[in-house]
Amino acid sequence: MANIKANAKSARRDAKRRIANRAAKSKCKTAIKQFTVNAQANNKEEAEVAFRQMVKLLDTAAGKGLYHKKTVARKKSRMAKLLNQISA
């Protein structure tokens, strides 16, 4: 435990932020997995819905600084490529 008040407060804030960041990253990973499952099953309509949800979550996470913007761009690009390969 911190001896200085400011450090104790910082530790409390860090703990809250860590929990929120972990939850947001987990949502992103779940959305990516949902999209991937639908894409591999050739469910075009469901994959498109999952893709839009995934893009929204990734963009939000990038805005909050959870992911670098180029990491998000790379993930979205790869998933869009996978979406376009699905036979209707």
VMD Tcl script that draws the C-alpha trace (Angstrom):
set ca {
  {0.00 0.00 0.00}
  {1.18 3.49 -0.81}
  {2.37 5.77 1.99}
  {1.51 8.99 0.19}
  {-2.12 10.04 -0.27}
  {-1.71 10.94 -3.93}
  {-0.14 7.57 -4.70}
  {-2.95 5.75 -2.90}
  {-5.52 7.68 -4.94}
  {-3.60 6.91 -8.11}
  {-3.60 3.21 -7.23}
  {-7.38 3.28 -6.71}
  {-7.90 5.03 -10.05}
  {-5.58 2.60 -11.82}
  {-7.52 -0.36 -10.43}
  {-10.83 1.04 -11.73}
  {-9.33 1.80 -15.12}
  {-7.74 -1.64 -15.38}
  {-11.11 -3.29 -14.78}
  {-12.86 -1.08 -17.36}
  {-10.09 -1.61 -19.92}
  {-10.15 -5.35 -19.43}
  {-13.93 -5.40 -19.95}
  {-13.69 -3.30 -23.12}
  {-10.93 -5.48 -24.58}
  {-12.91 -8.59 -23.74}
  {-15.94 -7.20 -25.61}
  {-13.73 -6.56 -28.64}
  {-12.32 -10.08 -28.58}
  {-15.83 -11.55 -28.25}
  {-17.07 -9.49 -31.21}
  {-14.11 -10.61 -33.33}
  {-14.78 -14.23 -32.40}
  {-18.51 -13.93 -33.24}
  {-17.67 -12.48 -36.63}
  {-15.07 -15.16 -37.33}
  {-17.45 -17.98 -36.41}
  {-20.18 -16.57 -38.66}
  {-17.72 -15.96 -41.49}
  {-16.34 -19.48 -41.35}
  {-19.88 -20.88 -41.32}
  {-20.67 -18.84 -44.48}
  {-23.50 -16.95 -42.73}
  {-23.22 -13.79 -44.82}
  {-26.06 -11.82 -43.18}
  {-25.04 -12.64 -39.62}
  {-21.39 -12.01 -40.46}
  {-22.23 -8.55 -41.79}
  {-24.11 -7.67 -38.61}
  {-21.26 -9.01 -36.48}
  {-18.75 -7.09 -38.64}
  {-20.52 -3.77 -38.05}
  {-20.67 -4.44 -34.30}
  {-17.00 -5.43 -34.25}
  {-15.92 -2.31 -36.16}
  {-17.86 -0.08 -33.78}
  {-16.29 -1.67 -30.70}
  {-12.77 -1.58 -32.16}
  {-13.07 2.07 -33.16}
  {-14.33 2.97 -29.70}
  {-11.46 1.06 -28.09}
  {-8.95 2.83 -30.35}
  {-10.43 6.18 -29.37}
  {-9.96 5.32 -25.70}
  {-6.38 4.26 -26.30}
  {-6.87 0.55 -25.64}
  {-5.51 -0.33 -29.07}
  {-3.27 1.62 -31.41}
  {-5.19 3.02 -34.36}
  {-3.07 1.09 -36.86}
  {-3.68 -2.16 -34.98}
  {-7.42 -1.55 -35.27}
  {-7.07 -0.65 -38.97}
  {-5.17 -3.90 -39.59}
  {-7.77 -6.00 -37.78}
  {-10.66 -4.32 -39.62}
  {-8.90 -4.76 -42.96}
  {-8.32 -8.47 -42.40}
  {-11.90 -9.02 -41.27}
  {-13.29 -7.07 -44.25}
  {-11.22 -9.25 -46.53}
  {-12.67 -12.34 -44.85}
  {-16.19 -10.91 -45.19}
  {-15.72 -10.32 -48.91}
  {-14.59 -13.92 -49.43}
  {-17.84 -15.34 -48.04}
  {-19.98 -16.86 -50.78}
  {-23.52 -15.52 -50.60}
}
mol new
graphics top color blue
foreach p $ca { graphics top sphere $p radius 0.5 }
foreach p [lrange $ca 0 end-1] q [lrange $ca 1 end] { graphics top cylinder $p $q radius 0.2 }
display resetview
